[in-house]
Each structure stands twice: as structure tokens, then as C-alpha cells.
Amino acid sequence: MDFQVWDLPGQIDYLDPDFDAESIFGGVGAMIWVLDAIDNYMEPVSRLTETILHLQHSYPDIKYSVFIHKVDSLTEDFRDDTMRDVHQRITDDLYDAGLENPPITYYGTSIYDHSIFEAFSKVMQGLVPQLPTFEALLNTVSASCRFEKAYLFDVYSKVYIASDTTPIDMKAYELCADFIDIIVDLSEVYGWDRGKDQQDTDPSKAVAAPSAESFVSNIKGYHLYLKEINRSAL
């Protein structure tokens, strides 16, 4: 899967009729709109509704995600109130403009935990047409191996492309993401080529194995098993 992330600077006026929107939005599958939860978000919300209304006619297949960022700075009650307020304002503004049930999802994010990876994971999953197949396969793996939870991760971004259909445990997900960092780094140094007989493997050539595999037990009550499918997924 080939995903590209484009950062669109705020000074670009893509609502200008003379702007070549096709060059930017022609191949877009999802748009992520980031709001600052601790700042005045009235103007960004208004700008977002203008953007959706501007693009909806020409690019109806774009999915929109709103990242309400820096929610770690808010109390739990205020965080819920802020997310509810953002959601209600956007929904009301679009409804008043004649757009009902827009394809928008909302996530509270922070750089101080793994919520940003969780949010990106959900955005990516919305772009994967094979997601139901992946989920069914991971359900089979979990049932056959008696796993509590199974994920299919993209190694480099640490977002998960799919998981089985049991509820997400954020603590377990955070452990898995940290585990990936450690194992992938170590496999570049201490890995060996499992495609050869271990007795015949030259230690000087046993670096950077084609795949990584590891099992650890009782980390904060969890048992983790990692198996690398290829150099970009596990």
C-alpha cells in the first residue's frame, strides 16, 4: 500500500476560484483537519465547513477527519465537552448549508501518548478497501492462536492497518507500538537469516535479517508476540 501525506500550509488559499484544486485534491482519499483544543477554534471550524462545502461537489469521495489536538491539557470533563462542541458546531454549520451526514470523524489527539497513532490508524483504515478481509483473517488468527488481540502494523509509521474486531485496549496498543521500535532496531543488528540452516550461517553475514520475530511475557500483565510479514508490515 502506497500512502502519501501532504501538509497544506494555511497561507494557501485553495478556495480561490483561480487555484488549481485538481492538482491537490484530485487524488486525495482523506483530509485531516487539526484544531487546537486549548485555543479559540471558532475560525478553524468555520474554515473547515467552507472547505468541505467547496470540495464536496467536485470531490465527493474525500473523507474528513478532525484531530482535536492537545486534549492532554484539558480535564476529562472539559475534553469531552470540547469534542462535543466541535462536533456539534461543524454538524450544525453544514446542515444549515444543506449538507447532511457529512463523512467526518473526530479524534482527540496528543503528542504525549499514542492517541495520534490511533487516530492516523483509523484514517488509514478508511482508505483500505480490503479492511473487512484483513479483519476476518485477524479474527481467525486470534481464535486459532487464542490471542487476546491481533494487529497488522505498518512498521515505519507505527499505525495499524487492521486489527481483529475485539475492542481496542489502548494500553496494549501502546505496548505494541513501543515493542515495534525496540524489535525492529535490534533485528537490524542481531538478526539472522532464517532461510538457511542455523549451523551453516556465517555470523559475519547474520545481520539485518529479512524478518523479525519475538515473544515477551508478562510486560505489565501482557504477553506480546511479534512476527514481521515483510519489511514494512508486521
C-alpha positions as CSV (number, residue, x, y, z in Angstrom):
1,M,0.0,0.0,0.0
2,D,1.3,3.4,-1.0
3,F,0.2,6.2,1.2
4,Q,1.4,9.8,0.9
5,V,0.8,12.6,3.5
6,W,0.7,16.2,2.2
7,D,0.9,19.1,4.5
8,L,-1.2,22.0,3.2
9,P,0.1,25.3,4.6
10,G,-2.6,27.7,5.9
11,Q,-1.5,30.6,3.7
12,I,-2.6,28.7,0.5
13,D,-6.0,29.9,-0.5
14,Y,-7.4,26.8,-2.1
15,L,-10.9,28.4,-2.1
16,D,-9.8,30.9,-4.7
17,P,-11.5,30.1,-8.0
18,D,-8.2,30.5,-9.8
19,F,-6.5,27.9,-7.6
20,D,-5.8,24.6,-9.4
21,A,-7.7,22.4,-7.0
22,E,-7.3,19.3,-9.1
23,S,-3.5,19.2,-8.7
24,I,-4.0,19.0,-4.9
25,F,-7.3,17.3,-4.3
26,G,-7.7,15.1,-7.4
27,G,-6.1,12.1,-5.8
28,V,-6.9,12.8,-2.2
29,G,-8.6,10.0,-0.2
30,A,-8.7,11.7,3.2
31,M,-8.3,15.2,4.6
32,I,-7.1,15.7,8.2
33,W,-8.1,19.0,9.8
34,V,-6.2,19.8,13.1
35,L,-7.8,22.0,15.7
36,D,-6.0,23.3,18.8
37,A,-8.2,22.3,21.8
38,I,-6.8,25.0,24.1
39,D,-7.1,27.8,21.6
40,N,-10.1,29.6,20.1
41,Y,-11.2,27.2,17.4
42,M,-14.2,29.2,16.0
43,E,-12.3,30.4,13.0
44,P,-10.8,27.0,12.1
45,V,-14.2,25.4,12.4
46,S,-15.7,28.0,10.1
47,R,-12.8,27.5,7.6
48,L,-13.3,23.7,7.7
49,T,-17.0,23.9,6.9
50,E,-16.2,26.3,4.0
51,T,-13.6,23.8,2.7
52,I,-16.0,20.8,2.9
53,L,-18.7,22.7,1.1
54,H,-16.3,23.9,-1.5
55,L,-14.9,20.4,-2.2
56,Q,-18.0,18.2,-1.7
57,H,-19.4,18.8,-5.2
58,S,-16.2,18.2,-7.2
59,Y,-14.6,15.6,-4.8
60,P,-17.4,13.8,-3.0
61,D,-15.3,10.7,-2.2
62,I,-12.9,12.6,0.2
63,K,-13.3,11.5,3.8
64,Y,-12.7,14.1,6.5
65,S,-11.1,13.6,9.9
66,V,-10.9,16.3,12.6
67,F,-8.0,15.9,15.0
68,I,-8.8,17.9,18.2
69,H,-5.2,18.3,19.3
70,K,-3.6,19.0,22.7
71,V,-6.5,17.4,24.6
72,D,-4.0,16.2,27.2
73,S,-4.1,19.8,28.5
74,L,-7.8,19.5,29.4
75,T,-9.6,17.8,32.2
76,E,-11.6,14.8,31.3
77,D,-14.9,16.5,31.5
78,F,-13.7,19.6,29.7
79,R,-12.1,17.4,27.0
80,D,-15.4,15.6,26.4
81,D,-17.3,19.0,26.3
82,T,-14.8,20.4,23.8
83,M,-15.0,17.5,21.4
84,R,-18.8,17.5,21.7
85,D,-18.9,21.3,21.0
86,V,-16.6,21.0,17.9
87,H,-18.7,18.1,16.5
88,Q,-22.0,19.9,17.1
89,R,-20.8,23.2,15.6
90,I,-19.5,21.6,12.4
91,T,-22.6,19.4,12.0
92,D,-24.9,22.4,12.5
93,D,-23.0,24.6,10.1
94,L,-23.0,22.0,7.4
95,Y,-26.7,21.2,8.0
96,D,-27.6,24.9,7.7
97,A,-25.7,24.9,4.3
98,G,-27.7,21.9,3.1
99,L,-25.2,19.1,3.7
100,E,-26.5,16.3,6.0
101,N,-24.5,13.4,7.4
102,P,-21.1,14.5,6.1
103,P,-18.3,11.9,6.1
104,I,-16.4,13.3,9.1
105,T,-14.8,11.5,12.0
106,Y,-13.5,13.2,15.2
107,Y,-10.5,12.2,17.3
108,G,-8.9,13.7,20.4
109,T,-5.1,13.6,20.0
110,S,-1.9,14.4,21.8
111,I,1.9,14.0,21.2
112,Y,2.4,12.8,24.8
113,D,0.6,9.5,24.2
114,H,-0.2,7.1,21.4
115,S,-3.6,8.8,20.5
116,I,-2.1,10.4,17.4
117,F,-1.1,7.0,16.1
118,E,-4.5,5.6,16.9
119,A,-6.2,8.4,15.0
120,F,-3.9,8.0,12.0
121,S,-4.6,4.3,12.1
122,K,-8.3,4.9,11.8
123,V,-7.8,7.3,8.9
124,M,-5.7,4.8,7.0
125,Q,-8.1,2.0,7.6
126,G,-10.8,4.1,6.0
127,L,-8.7,4.1,2.8
128,V,-8.1,0.3,2.7
129,P,-10.8,-1.4,0.6
130,Q,-9.6,-4.8,1.8
131,L,-10.2,-3.9,5.5
132,P,-13.1,-6.4,6.0
133,T,-10.9,-9.2,4.6
134,F,-8.0,-8.2,6.9
135,E,-10.3,-8.1,9.9
136,A,-11.7,-11.5,9.1
137,L,-8.3,-13.0,8.7
138,L,-7.1,-11.5,12.0
139,N,-10.2,-12.8,13.7
140,T,-9.3,-16.3,12.5
141,V,-5.7,-15.9,13.7
142,S,-6.9,-14.6,17.2
143,A,-9.4,-17.5,17.5
144,S,-6.9,-20.2,16.3
145,C,-4.0,-19.0,18.4
146,R,-6.1,-17.8,21.4
147,F,-4.7,-14.2,21.1
148,E,-6.5,-11.6,23.1
149,K,-5.9,-9.0,20.3
150,A,-4.2,-9.1,16.9
151,Y,-2.9,-6.1,14.9
152,L,-1.4,-5.6,11.4
153,F,1.1,-2.8,11.8
154,D,2.9,-0.6,9.3
155,V,6.4,-0.8,10.6
156,Y,7.7,2.7,9.8
157,S,4.7,4.8,10.9
158,K,3.6,2.5,13.8
159,V,0.0,2.9,12.7
160,Y,-2.0,-0.3,12.4
161,I,-3.6,-1.1,9.1
162,A,-6.1,-3.5,10.6
163,S,-7.0,-5.4,13.7
164,D,-9.4,-8.1,14.8
165,T,-12.9,-6.9,15.7
166,T,-12.5,-7.1,19.5
167,P,-12.4,-3.8,21.4
168,I,-9.2,-1.8,21.3
169,D,-7.1,-1.8,24.5
170,M,-5.0,1.4,24.4
171,K,-2.5,0.2,27.0
172,A,-1.9,-3.0,24.9
173,Y,-1.7,-0.9,21.7
174,E,0.9,1.4,23.3
175,L,3.0,-1.5,24.4
176,C,2.8,-3.0,20.9
177,A,3.9,0.3,19.3
178,D,6.9,0.6,21.7
179,F,7.7,-3.0,21.2
180,I,8.0,-2.5,17.4
181,D,10.6,0.3,17.9
182,I,12.8,-2.0,20.0
183,I,12.5,-5.2,18.0
184,V,13.0,-3.5,14.6
185,D,16.1,-1.7,15.8
186,L,17.5,-4.9,17.4
187,S,16.8,-7.0,14.4
188,E,19.0,-4.8,12.2
189,V,21.9,-5.7,14.5
190,Y,21.3,-9.1,15.9
191,G,19.0,-10.8,13.4
192,W,19.9,-13.9,11.4
193,D,18.7,-15.3,8.1
194,R,16.1,-17.9,9.0
195,G,16.1,-19.2,5.4
196,K,19.3,-21.0,6.0
197,D,20.4,-23.8,8.3
198,Q,21.5,-22.2,11.5
199,Q,24.7,-24.3,11.7
200,D,25.7,-23.2,8.2
201,T,25.1,-19.5,8.8
202,D,28.1,-17.3,8.7
203,P,27.9,-15.0,11.8
204,S,29.6,-12.2,9.8
205,K,26.6,-12.3,7.4
206,A,23.9,-12.8,10.0
207,V,23.0,-9.1,10.2
208,A,19.8,-7.4,9.1
209,A,17.6,-10.5,8.9
210,P,14.8,-10.4,6.3
211,S,12.2,-10.7,9.0
212,A,11.9,-10.1,12.8
213,E,10.2,-12.3,15.3
214,S,10.0,-12.0,19.1
215,F,8.0,-13.1,22.1
216,V,8.0,-11.5,25.5
217,S,5.9,-12.4,28.5
218,N,4.4,-10.6,31.5
219,I,5.0,-7.0,30.5
220,K,2.5,-5.1,32.7
221,G,0.4,-8.3,32.6
222,Y,0.6,-8.7,28.8
223,H,2.2,-11.3,26.6
224,L,3.4,-9.9,23.2
225,Y,4.2,-11.9,20.1
226,L,5.6,-10.1,17.0
227,K,6.0,-11.6,13.6
228,E,7.3,-9.5,10.7
229,I,5.4,-10.3,7.5
230,N,7.7,-8.2,5.3
231,R,10.0,-5.2,5.6
232,S,7.1,-2.8,6.0
233,A,4.3,-4.8,7.9
234,L,4.0,-7.0,11.0
